[in-house]
Amino acid sequence: MILTLIAAHDPNLVIGKDGELPWHYPEDLKFFKQTTMGHTLLMGRIVFEELGEKLLPGREGVVLSRSQSYPHVPTFSSIDDALNHLSDKERVFVIGGGEIYRQTINMADELIITEIDEAYDGDTFFPEYRDQIGEVWKEKFRQESGSLTFLKYVRNRS
């Protein structure tokens, strides 16, 4: 399985505020949909609740929660249990939130990042990874589009 963290963040690694995205960039939403379509999404309870407790069309989902379970979606209390359940999947995208990213970044094979030029006020952050580019993460793709930069990093295995 390829474990990929996918996120959009501002220069300060902000990814959320008050349980929501602090921005609206249709181009990033389109990129997210195209990238994750047909794959499995691993998300925390808060992200799942932000989605209205339903899965995104065309994608399977698994929820991590220590306090809640959902009868219509596989729910696990630990990342290890969730990843064991998903071991037959070719690719799994971690879509947040902040704590789930922190717990999975050291296991990840890839990071797919949308960098947003503008700074936003926020209370949820993506873990720092930029100081590891070159040593841990190798840039494989970059596309700039206005105030967004789409990036793909793969873990150095050498």
C-alpha positions as CSV (number, residue, x, y, z in Angstrom):
1,M,0.0,0.0,0.0
2,I,1.1,3.5,-0.8
3,L,0.2,5.9,2.1
4,T,-0.2,9.4,0.9
5,L,-0.9,12.5,3.0
6,I,-2.8,15.1,0.9
7,A,-3.3,18.6,2.3
8,A,-3.5,22.3,1.5
9,H,-1.7,24.7,3.8
10,D,-0.7,28.3,4.0
11,P,2.9,29.6,4.7
12,N,2.4,28.9,8.4
13,L,1.1,25.4,7.8
14,V,-2.4,26.4,8.7
15,I,-4.9,23.8,7.4
16,G,-8.1,24.7,9.4
17,K,-10.0,27.0,11.6
18,D,-12.9,26.2,13.8
19,G,-13.4,22.8,12.1
20,E,-13.4,24.2,8.6
21,L,-11.1,25.2,5.8
22,P,-10.2,28.9,6.2
23,W,-10.2,29.5,2.4
24,H,-12.1,28.5,-0.7
25,Y,-10.0,27.7,-3.8
26,P,-12.1,25.8,-6.4
27,E,-8.9,24.9,-8.3
28,D,-7.6,23.1,-5.1
29,L,-10.9,21.3,-4.6
30,K,-10.8,20.1,-8.2
31,F,-7.2,18.9,-7.8
32,F,-8.2,17.1,-4.6
33,K,-11.1,15.4,-6.3
34,Q,-9.1,14.3,-9.4
35,T,-6.2,13.0,-7.2
36,T,-8.3,11.0,-4.7
37,M,-11.1,9.7,-7.0
38,G,-11.4,6.0,-6.9
39,H,-9.2,5.6,-3.9
40,T,-9.7,5.1,-0.1
41,L,-9.6,8.1,2.3
42,L,-8.5,7.8,5.9
43,M,-9.7,10.6,8.0
44,G,-10.3,11.7,11.6
45,R,-13.7,12.0,13.2
46,I,-13.8,15.8,12.9
47,V,-13.0,15.8,9.2
48,F,-15.8,13.1,8.7
49,E,-18.2,15.3,10.6
50,E,-17.2,18.3,8.5
51,L,-18.3,16.2,5.4
52,G,-21.7,15.7,6.9
53,E,-20.9,12.2,8.1
54,K,-21.0,10.9,4.6
55,L,-18.3,9.7,2.2
56,L,-17.2,11.6,-0.8
57,P,-18.6,10.3,-4.1
58,G,-16.4,7.8,-5.9
59,R,-14.2,7.1,-2.8
60,E,-14.2,4.7,0.0
61,G,-13.6,5.9,3.5
62,V,-12.3,4.9,6.9
63,V,-12.7,7.0,10.0
64,L,-10.4,7.2,13.1
65,S,-12.2,8.0,16.3
66,R,-11.7,7.0,19.9
67,S,-15.1,8.2,20.9
68,Q,-17.5,7.6,18.1
69,S,-18.5,4.9,15.7
70,Y,-20.5,5.1,12.5
71,P,-22.6,2.1,11.3
72,H,-22.2,3.0,7.6
73,V,-18.4,3.6,7.6
74,P,-15.6,1.4,9.0
75,T,-14.4,3.2,12.2
76,F,-11.2,2.4,14.1
77,S,-9.7,3.7,17.3
78,S,-6.1,3.3,16.2
79,I,-4.2,4.0,13.0
80,D,-2.5,0.6,13.1
81,D,-6.0,-1.1,13.1
82,A,-7.2,1.1,10.3
83,L,-4.1,0.5,8.2
84,N,-4.3,-3.3,8.8
85,H,-7.9,-3.1,7.6
86,L,-6.7,-1.3,4.5
87,S,-3.6,-3.4,3.8
88,D,-5.1,-4.8,0.5
89,K,-5.6,-1.3,-1.0
90,E,-3.1,0.0,-3.6
91,R,-3.2,3.5,-2.3
92,V,-4.7,5.2,0.8
93,F,-5.0,9.0,1.1
94,V,-4.8,10.6,4.6
95,I,-7.0,13.7,4.4
96,G,-6.7,15.0,8.0
97,G,-7.1,16.4,10.4
98,G,-4.0,17.8,12.1
99,E,-3.6,15.1,14.7
100,I,-4.0,12.3,12.1
101,Y,-1.4,14.0,9.9
102,R,1.0,14.1,12.8
103,Q,0.5,10.5,13.6
104,T,1.0,9.3,10.0
105,I,3.6,11.6,8.5
106,N,6.5,9.3,9.6
107,M,4.8,6.3,7.9
108,A,3.9,8.2,4.7
109,D,5.3,7.2,1.3
110,E,4.2,10.5,-0.3
111,L,3.0,14.0,0.4
112,I,0.7,15.8,-2.0
113,I,0.6,19.4,-0.9
114,T,-1.1,22.5,-2.2
115,E,0.8,25.5,-0.9
116,I,-1.3,28.6,-0.6
117,D,0.7,31.9,-0.9
118,E,-1.6,33.9,1.4
119,A,-1.5,33.5,5.2
120,Y,-4.7,32.7,7.1
121,D,-5.7,32.7,10.7
122,G,-6.1,29.1,11.9
123,D,-6.1,26.7,14.8
124,T,-5.2,23.4,13.0
125,F,-1.8,22.8,11.4
126,F,0.0,20.4,9.1
127,P,3.2,19.0,10.7
128,E,6.4,20.7,9.7
129,Y,8.1,18.7,6.9
130,R,9.8,21.5,4.8
131,D,13.1,21.2,6.8
132,Q,13.3,17.5,5.6
133,I,13.0,18.3,1.9
134,G,16.1,16.8,0.3
135,E,16.9,14.5,3.2
136,V,13.6,12.7,3.8
137,W,11.4,14.1,1.0
138,K,12.3,14.4,-2.6
139,E,10.2,16.8,-4.8
140,K,8.7,14.9,-7.8
141,F,6.2,17.3,-9.1
142,R,5.5,21.1,-9.0
143,Q,2.9,23.1,-10.8
144,E,2.2,26.8,-10.0
145,S,-1.1,28.3,-10.6
146,G,-1.7,31.8,-9.4
147,S,-1.5,31.8,-5.6
148,L,-1.4,28.0,-5.4
149,T,1.5,25.6,-5.9
150,F,0.7,21.9,-6.3
151,L,3.5,19.7,-5.1
152,K,4.3,16.0,-4.8
153,Y,7.0,14.7,-2.6
154,V,8.1,11.1,-2.2
155,R,10.0,9.6,0.7
156,N,13.7,9.0,0.0
157,R,14.3,5.3,0.4
158,S,18.1,5.3,-0.3
